[in-house]
Amino acid sequence: MAFLVQALQNNPELAIFLTLAIGFLIGRVKIGSFSLGIVVGTLLAGVLIGQLDIKIPAIVKTIFFDLFLFTTGYKVGPQFFRGLKRDAIPQVLLTIVLCVACLLTAFCFAKLLHYDVGTAAGLLAGAFSESTVIGTAGEAIQRLSIPEAQMTVLLNNIPVAYAVTYLVGTASLVWFLPTIGPKLMGIDLRKEGQKAQAAVAQATELAFGVTSGAKLFDVRAYRVTNPDFFDKSVAQLEALPQGSRVFITRIRQGGEIIEPFPGSVIRKDDVVAVLARQETHVRGGAVIGPEVDDKSLLDVPIEVLDVVVTRRRLAGKTLAELTQLGFARGVFLRKLTRAGLEIPIEAGTRIDGGDVLYLIGTKLEVEKAAKELGYPDRQTSATDMVFVGTGIVLGGLIGLLSFNVGNIPLTLTASGGALVMGLFFGWLRSMYPFFGRIPEPAIWIFDTLGLCLFIGVVGLNAGPSFVSGLQQTGLSLVAVGLVSALLPHTVGILFGRYVLKMNPLVVLGACAGAGTITAALRAIQDESQSNVPALGYTVPYAIGNILLTAWGPVIVTLMTL
């Protein structure tokens, strides 16, 4: 044991990796449907190992915190600027009201109970599940003109209050939003979900590396024996099905395989290769004639391609409107994601710049559609580090600029600047996606590992004073954390439903987004059995991330007035 302790003290990098390993292990433990999560797990692991008095240079956590913030901005950038558009104003207003209520609630309780600046910041970070406040508030405290010893105490009190209030805040909101939220609006969440989902295409979420045996789309061959189809053009036949999209991709005519045009004429006993949804084949395939096994005819190159929407003229159009455009022929939409979150596929769903459309169809038609929609985002494992490094440097330089409000100097800090530049670079990438790619695995490293490593180092450095700090705050902080978490969301639900007249499912999704609580969104979707709440999540999540992160230095300023 003495050897292990000495090894960790002399080689702090080992302590960091041990903290990550134990923290992720703690985060996996579930009690029913609730788990601490890897962020809190890593903080607790850091506090535990920090009892060994291990010193970690502050620059380590700063580097990873900047990387995390830039990536956060990169992910939500397109939706942040999307929130500035007129049709997103209700979601923006709800987000602002909820986030301001969060700040005022934490500040009022901190003043009422005479909490110090560090505890107030930790309360704000934990009750509202916004770990970034730990970093931005910590940087603001470090700029205060106070003795070094006092500064250390304040900085160490942040993770103490965060750990206590995060547990009660997150757990209560995951229960509160899908259970009490509908009652505040006078609705039955399950019935609302069923009503909304009736018009929405269902999608099944599968584990990584697992694929479904059920085909959503298929190409089948039919011999044309129905006299109603004789001597009709391809365009005429494709227009016959009502409520279904059907495309003839190839024709065997007189023993010869031909590539059809809209004006190509179908003759008796021709064999046609038909691309359609699986249920369309089952319901109406036999109307054409008997299905035949024609492997050479069915040997059509089918492509699955991710396409980023960049054409401004298409932003705001519904999916129904897109299907009427010429380039949509022969192409189907498998999935639609926005800011990494899957969006319901229904006729009235509007697409935005930066959305990713997962297309399937013949290679020729998919490539044509990709050019009209925007940019084909082909899979690659390479990260554009020129883009990432330049963004963080430029953001940091901008963040170091300061201005005075009265006699108080305010600044974004280098980390805050990285977040802002991440927003801009993320939006830039969505508009001009031929550069700046960060693959999903790299985003996970920068985002998840970056935050957890930052939190782990915070726990390691705060470890020696954690227990004493917890004793000082006592159980009152648990009750305060509970009220601080629920009160702003109650205000948000009532404001969204009765003032803004928003759809109740969208209101709940927006509250989960504004509070940056993805776990609550999952709970709402599970309870409503609908993914419609996701429509209200993305814009509030983007703006909520920015506002709550910005509240770190704001609450420090308010507490020191």
C-alpha positions in Angstrom: 0.0 0.0 0.0 2.8 2.4 0.8 4.3 1.7 -2.6 1.0 2.4 -4.3 0.5 5.7 -2.4 4.1 6.8 -3.2 3.7 5.8 -6.8 0.5 7.9 -7.2 2.0 10.9 -5.4 5.2 10.9 -7.5 3.4 10.0 -10.7 0.1 12.0 -10.6 -0.7 10.9 -14.2 -1.4 7.4 -12.7 -3.7 8.9 -10.2 -5.7 10.6 -13.0 -6.1 7.4 -15.0 -7.1 5.5 -11.8 -9.7 8.2 -11.1 -11.1 7.8 -14.6 -11.2 4.0 -14.3 -13.0 4.0 -10.9 -15.2 6.9 -11.9 -16.5 5.2 -15.0 -17.0 2.0 -13.0 -19.1 3.9 -10.4 -21.0 5.6 -13.2 -22.1 2.2 -14.7 -23.8 1.1 -11.4 -27.6 1.3 -11.6 -30.1 1.3 -8.8 -33.3 0.6 -10.7 -33.3 3.0 -13.6 -31.1 5.5 -11.8 -27.4 5.8 -12.0 -24.9 8.4 -10.8 -23.4 8.8 -14.3 -19.8 9.0 -15.2 -19.3 12.7 -14.4 -20.4 12.4 -10.7 -18.7 9.0 -10.5 -15.4 10.5 -11.6 -15.8 13.4 -9.2 -16.4 10.9 -6.3 -13.5 8.8 -7.4 -11.2 11.8 -7.5 -12.3 12.9 -4.0 -11.6 9.4 -2.7 -8.1 9.1 -4.3 -7.5 12.8 -3.4 -7.4 11.8 0.2 -3.9 10.6 -0.5 -2.8 14.2 -1.0 -2.0 14.1 -4.7 -1.1 17.3 -6.4 -2.2 17.8 -10.0 -1.0 20.9 -11.9 -3.9 23.2 -12.7 -2.9 23.4 -16.4 -4.0 19.8 -16.9 -7.6 20.4 -16.1 -7.6 23.7 -18.0 -6.4 22.0 -21.2 -9.2 19.4 -21.1 -11.8 21.9 -20.0 -11.1 24.1 -23.0 -11.2 21.0 -25.3 -14.6 20.0 -23.8 -16.1 23.5 -24.1 -15.0 23.9 -27.7 -16.5 20.5 -28.6 -19.7 21.4 -26.7 -20.0 24.6 -28.8 -19.2 22.7 -32.0 -22.0 20.2 -31.4 -24.7 22.8 -30.6 -23.5 25.7 -32.8 -26.0 25.1 -35.7 -28.9 24.9 -33.3 -27.8 27.9 -31.3 -28.0 30.1 -34.4 -31.1 28.2 -35.4 -32.6 29.5 -32.2 -32.3 33.1 -33.5 -34.9 32.4 -36.2 -38.4 33.6 -35.8 -40.2 30.2 -35.6 -37.9 29.1 -32.7 -38.7 32.2 -30.5 -41.1 30.4 -28.1 -38.4 27.8 -27.3 -35.8 30.6 -26.9 -38.1 32.5 -24.5 -38.8 29.5 -22.4 -35.1 28.7 -22.2 -34.2 32.2 -21.1 -37.0 32.3 -18.5 -35.9 28.9 -17.1 -32.2 29.7 -17.1 -32.7 33.1 -15.4 -34.9 31.4 -12.8 -32.1 28.9 -12.2 -29.6 31.7 -11.6 -31.9 33.7 -9.3 -33.0 30.6 -7.3 -29.4 29.6 -6.6 -28.4 33.2 -5.8 -31.4 33.9 -3.4 -30.8 30.6 -1.5 -27.1 31.3 -1.2 -27.7 34.8 0.2 -30.5 33.6 2.4 -28.5 30.8 4.0 -25.2 32.8 3.9 -23.3 30.4 1.6 -19.9 31.4 0.4 -19.1 32.1 -3.2 -17.8 28.6 -3.9 -20.8 26.9 -2.3 -23.2 29.1 -4.3 -21.4 28.2 -7.6 -21.5 24.5 -6.7 -25.2 24.8 -5.9 -25.8 26.3 -9.3 -23.7 23.7 -11.1 -25.2 20.7 -9.3 -28.9 21.6 -9.0 -29.0 22.3 -12.7 -26.7 19.6 -13.9 -24.3 22.0 -15.6 -20.7 20.8 -14.8 -19.2 23.6 -16.8 -20.1 26.1 -14.1 -17.4 24.4 -12.0 -14.8 25.6 -14.4 -16.2 29.0 -15.3 -17.0 30.0 -11.7 -13.6 28.6 -10.6 -11.8 30.8 -13.1 -13.8 33.8 -11.9 -12.9 33.1 -8.3 -9.2 32.9 -9.2 -9.5 36.5 -10.5 -10.8 37.8 -7.1 -8.4 39.9 -5.0 -8.5 37.7 -1.9 -5.8 35.8 0.0 -4.6 32.5 -1.5 -5.8 30.4 1.4 -9.3 31.8 1.2 -9.4 31.3 -2.6 -8.4 27.6 -2.1 -11.3 27.1 0.3 -13.8 28.7 -2.1 -12.5 26.6 -5.0 -12.7 23.4 -3.0 -16.3 24.2 -1.9 -17.5 24.2 -5.5 -17.2 20.4 -6.0 -18.5 19.7 -2.5 -21.8 21.5 -3.2 -21.9 20.2 -6.8 -21.7 16.6 -5.7 -24.4 16.9 -3.1 -26.9 18.9 -5.2 -26.2 17.1 -8.5 -27.5 13.8 -7.1 -30.7 15.2 -5.7 -31.2 17.6 -8.6 -30.8 15.1 -11.5 -32.7 12.3 -9.8 -35.6 14.6 -8.9 -35.9 16.1 -12.4 -35.8 12.7 -14.2 -38.9 11.9 -12.1 -40.5 15.3 -12.0 -40.7 16.2 -15.7 -42.5 13.1 -17.0 -44.6 12.6 -13.8 -45.5 16.0 -12.3 -44.9 18.1 -15.4 -48.0 16.7 -17.2 -50.2 17.3 -14.2 -49.1 20.9 -14.1 -50.4 21.2 -17.7 -53.5 19.1 -17.1 -52.6 16.4 -19.7 -52.2 12.6 -19.8 -48.6 12.2 -21.1 -49.2 8.7 -22.5 -52.3 9.8 -24.4 -50.6 12.9 -25.8 -47.6 10.7 -26.9 -49.8 8.2 -28.6 -51.7 11.0 -30.4 -48.5 12.7 -31.6 -46.8 9.4 -32.5 -49.6 8.2 -34.7 -48.2 10.3 -37.6 -44.6 9.6 -36.8 -42.3 7.0 -38.4 -41.1 4.6 -35.8 -37.4 3.9 -35.4 -35.7 1.3 -33.3 -32.5 2.2 -31.4 -30.0 -0.7 -31.6 -26.7 -1.4 -29.9 -23.5 -0.5 -31.6 -22.6 -3.3 -34.1 -26.1 -4.7 -34.2 -28.5 -4.4 -37.1 -32.2 -5.1 -37.4 -33.4 -8.1 -39.4 -36.4 -6.0 -40.5 -36.0 -4.2 -43.7 -37.4 -0.7 -43.9 -36.8 -0.5 -47.6 -36.4 -3.2 -50.3 -35.9 -3.7 -54.0 -38.1 -6.5 -55.5 -38.8 -7.8 -59.0 -42.3 -8.2 -60.4 -43.6 -9.5 -63.8 -46.1 -7.0 -65.2 -49.3 -9.0 -65.8 -51.9 -6.4 -64.7 -53.5 -5.0 -67.9 -54.0 -1.6 -66.2 -50.2 -1.2 -66.2 -49.6 -2.1 -69.9 -48.3 0.7 -72.1 -48.0 3.1 -69.2 -44.9 5.3 -68.6 -42.7 4.9 -65.6 -43.8 8.3 -64.3 -47.5 7.3 -64.5 -47.0 4.1 -62.7 -44.9 5.7 -59.9 -47.7 8.2 -59.3 -50.4 5.5 -58.9 -49.9 4.5 -55.2 -51.6 6.9 -52.8 -49.7 7.8 -49.7 -46.6 5.7 -50.7 -43.5 6.5 -52.7 -42.6 3.8 -55.2 -39.8 3.9 -57.8 -39.0 1.7 -60.7 -35.2 1.4 -60.8 -34.7 -1.1 -63.7 -36.7 -2.9 -66.4 -36.1 -6.2 -68.1 -37.7 -5.8 -71.5 -37.3 -8.5 -74.1 -34.5 -10.2 -72.2 -32.5 -6.9 -72.0 -32.0 -4.9 -68.9 -32.6 -1.2 -69.4 -32.2 1.9 -67.1 -35.6 3.6 -67.1 -36.4 7.3 -67.6 -39.7 8.9 -66.5 -41.0 8.5 -70.0 -40.0 4.9 -70.5 -43.0 2.7 -71.4 -43.8 -0.6 -69.6 -45.0 -3.5 -71.8 -46.8 -6.7 -71.0 -44.6 -9.3 -69.3 -41.8 -6.8 -68.6 -40.0 -7.4 -65.3 -39.6 -4.3 -63.2 -37.3 -3.8 -60.2 -39.3 -1.7 -57.6 -37.8 0.2 -54.7 -40.3 1.0 -51.9 -40.8 0.6 -48.2 -41.3 -2.9 -47.0 -44.9 -2.5 -46.1 -45.7 -1.1 -49.5 -44.3 -4.3 -51.1 -46.4 -6.4 -48.8 -49.6 -4.4 -49.3 -49.5 -3.7 -53.0 -46.7 -5.6 -54.8 -49.0 -8.4 -56.1 -51.1 -5.7 -57.9 -48.3 -5.4 -60.5 -48.1 -9.2 -61.0 -46.2 -12.2 -59.6 -42.9 -11.6 -57.8 -40.0 -13.2 -59.6 -36.4 -14.1 -58.7 -34.2 -12.1 -61.1 -30.8 -11.6 -59.4 -29.2 -9.8 -62.3 -32.1 -7.3 -62.5 -32.0 -6.7 -58.8 -28.2 -6.2 -58.8 -28.8 -2.4 -58.4 -26.1 -0.4 -56.6 -27.8 0.9 -53.4 -26.1 3.6 -51.3 -26.6 4.7 -47.8 -25.2 8.2 -47.3 -25.2 10.8 -44.6 -25.9 14.3 -46.0 -25.5 17.6 -44.1 -28.1 20.1 -45.2 -26.3 23.3 -46.2 -28.6 24.8 -48.9 -30.3 27.9 -47.5 -33.2 27.6 -49.9 -34.1 24.3 -48.4 -33.9 25.2 -44.7 -37.3 25.5 -43.2 -39.0 23.2 -45.8 -41.0 20.2 -44.5 -40.2 16.7 -45.4 -43.4 16.5 -47.4 -42.3 19.5 -49.5 -38.9 17.9 -50.1 -40.5 14.7 -51.5 -42.1 16.9 -54.2 -38.7 18.1 -55.5 -37.2 16.4 -58.5 -34.0 15.2 -56.8 -36.0 13.2 -54.2 -37.0 10.6 -56.8 -35.6 7.2 -55.9 -34.4 8.4 -52.5 -35.8 7.6 -49.0 -35.0 9.0 -45.6 -33.9 6.5 -43.0 -33.1 8.9 -40.2 -32.9 12.6 -39.4 -30.6 13.9 -36.7 -30.1 17.4 -35.3 -27.2 18.3 -33.0 -26.7 14.5 -32.6 -30.3 13.9 -31.5 -32.7 11.9 -33.6 -35.7 13.9 -34.8 -39.2 12.4 -35.6 -39.7 11.7 -39.3 -43.2 13.0 -40.2 -44.6 15.0 -43.1 -44.6 18.3 -41.2 -41.1 18.0 -39.8 -39.0 21.0 -41.0 -35.3 20.6 -41.8 -32.7 23.1 -40.6 -29.2 24.0 -41.8 -26.8 21.5 -40.2 -29.3 18.7 -40.0 -28.0 15.3 -41.1 -30.2 13.3 -43.4 -29.5 9.5 -43.6 -30.5 8.7 -47.2 -30.9 5.4 -48.9 -31.6 4.7 -52.6 -29.9 3.9 -55.9 -26.4 5.2 -56.0 -27.0 7.6 -58.9 -30.1 9.1 -57.3 -28.6 9.4 -53.8 -25.5 11.2 -55.1 -27.8 13.6 -57.1 -29.9 14.3 -53.9 -26.7 14.9 -51.9 -25.5 17.6 -54.2 -28.9 19.4 -54.1 -29.2 19.1 -50.3 -25.7 20.0 -49.2 -22.6 18.0 -48.5 -22.2 14.2 -48.3 -20.6 13.5 -44.9 -18.7 10.3 -45.7 -17.2 8.3 -42.9 -13.6 9.0 -41.9 -11.6 8.5 -38.7 -9.5 11.7 -39.2 -10.0 14.8 -37.1 -9.3 18.2 -38.5 -6.9 19.3 -35.7 -6.0 22.5 -37.6 -9.7 23.5 -37.2 -9.8 22.5 -33.5 -6.6 24.1 -32.5 -7.2 27.3 -34.3 -10.7 27.5 -32.9 -9.5 27.1 -29.3 -6.7 29.7 -29.7 -8.9 32.3 -31.4 -11.6 31.7 -28.8 -9.1 32.0 -25.9 -7.7 35.3 -27.2 -11.2 36.7 -27.6 -12.2 35.5 -24.1 -9.2 37.2 -22.5 -10.6 40.6 -23.5 -12.4 42.3 -20.7 -14.8 45.2 -20.1 -16.0 47.0 -17.0 -19.6 47.1 -15.5 -19.2 49.8 -13.0 -16.0 49.0 -11.2 -16.3 45.3 -11.9 -14.2 43.8 -14.8 -16.0 41.2 -16.7 -14.5 38.7 -19.2 -15.4 35.5 -20.9 -12.1 33.9 -19.8 -10.1 31.8 -22.2 -12.4 28.8 -21.6 -15.5 30.8 -22.2 -14.0 32.1 -25.4 -13.3 28.5 -26.5 -17.0 27.8 -26.0 -18.1 30.8 -28.0 -15.7 30.0 -30.8 -16.9 26.4 -30.8 -20.4 27.7 -31.4 -19.2 29.8 -34.4 -17.0 27.0 -35.8 -19.8 24.4 -35.4 -22.2 26.7 -37.3 -19.4 27.3 -39.9 -18.9 23.6 -40.3 -22.7 23.1 -40.9 -22.7 25.7 -43.6 -19.4 24.7 -45.3 -18.9 21.0 -44.2 -15.9 20.3 -46.5 -13.6 21.2 -43.7 -13.6 20.9 -39.9 -14.8 17.4 -39.5 -14.7 15.8 -36.0 -15.8 12.2 -36.2 -18.2 10.9 -33.6 -15.6 8.8 -31.7 -13.3 11.9 -31.5 -16.2 14.0 -30.3 -16.8 11.4 -27.5 -13.1 11.7 -26.5 -13.1 15.5 -26.5 -16.5 15.9 -24.9 -16.9 13.0 -22.5 -13.3 12.3 -21.6 -12.4 16.0 -21.6 -15.1 16.8 -19.0 -14.5 13.7 -16.9 -10.8 14.4 -16.8 -11.4 18.0 -15.8 -13.9 16.9 -13.1 -11.5 14.1 -11.9 -8.7 16.6 -11.4 -11.1 18.9 -9.5 -12.0 16.0 -7.2 -8.3 15.0 -6.7 -7.3 18.6 -5.7 -10.4 19.0 -3.5 -10.1 15.6 -1.9 -8.4 16.6 1.4 -11.0 19.3 2.2 -14.0 17.5 0.8 -15.2 15.8 4.0 -14.8 18.9 6.2 -16.7 21.0 3.6 -19.5 18.5 3.5 -19.8 18.6 7.3 -20.1 22.4 7.2 -22.9 22.5 4.6 -24.9 19.7 6.2 -28.2 18.3 5.1 -29.6 21.7 4.4 -27.8 21.7 1.1 -29.7 18.6 0.0 -33.1 20.3 0.6 -31.9 23.5 -1.1 -30.7 21.5 -4.1 -34.1 19.8 -4.4 -36.0 23.0 -4.3 -33.5 24.8 -6.6 -33.9 22.1 -9.2 -37.7 21.8 -9.2 -38.7 25.5 -8.9 -37.3 26.8 -12.1 -38.6 23.9 -14.1 -42.1 24.4 -12.6 -41.9 28.1 -13.8 -40.7 26.9 -17.2 -43.5 24.4 -17.7 -46.2 26.9 -16.7 -44.7 29.6 -18.8 -44.3 27.4 -21.9 -47.8 25.9 -21.7 -50.0 28.8 -20.5 -48.2 31.9 -21.7 -46.5 30.7 -24.9 -49.3 28.1 -25.7 -46.7 25.5 -26.8 -47.4 21.8 -27.4 -47.2 20.0 -24.0 -44.8 17.4 -25.3 -42.5 20.1 -26.8 -42.7 22.0 -23.5 -41.3 19.1 -21.6 -38.6 18.4 -24.2 -37.7 22.1 -24.1 -37.4 22.1 -20.3 -35.2 19.1 -20.4 -33.1 20.8 -23.1 -32.9 24.2 -21.3 -31.7 22.3 -18.2 -29.3 20.2 -20.3 -30.7 17.0 -18.7 -30.6 14.4 -21.5 -31.7 11.7 -19.0 -34.9 13.6 -18.4 -35.6 13.7 -22.1 -35.2 9.9 -22.3 -37.6 9.5 -19.3 -40.2 11.8 -21.0 -39.9 9.8 -24.3 -40.2 6.5 -22.5 -43.2 7.6 -20.5 -45.0 9.2 -23.5 -43.8 6.4 -25.8 -43.0 9.1 -28.4 -39.9 10.8 -29.7 -41.8 14.1 -30.4 -40.4 15.7 -27.2 -37.1 15.7 -29.0 -38.5 18.5 -31.3 -38.3 20.8 -28.4 -35.0 19.7 -27.0 -32.3 20.8 -29.5 -32.6 24.6 -29.6 -33.1 25.0 -25.7 -30.2 22.5 -25.2 -27.9 24.7 -27.3 -28.9 28.0 -25.6 -29.2 26.4 -22.1 -25.6 25.2 -22.4 -24.4 28.7 -23.2 -26.5 30.6 -20.6 -25.8 28.2 -17.7 -22.1 28.1 -18.5 -22.1 31.9 -18.5 -23.8 32.0 -15.1 -20.6 30.8 -13.5 -18.8 34.1 -13.4 -22.2 35.9 -13.1 -23.0 34.3 -9.8 -19.5 34.9 -8.5 -20.0 38.6 -9.4 -23.4 38.7 -7.7 -22.1 37.1 -4.6 -19.2 39.5 -4.2 -21.3 42.7 -4.7 
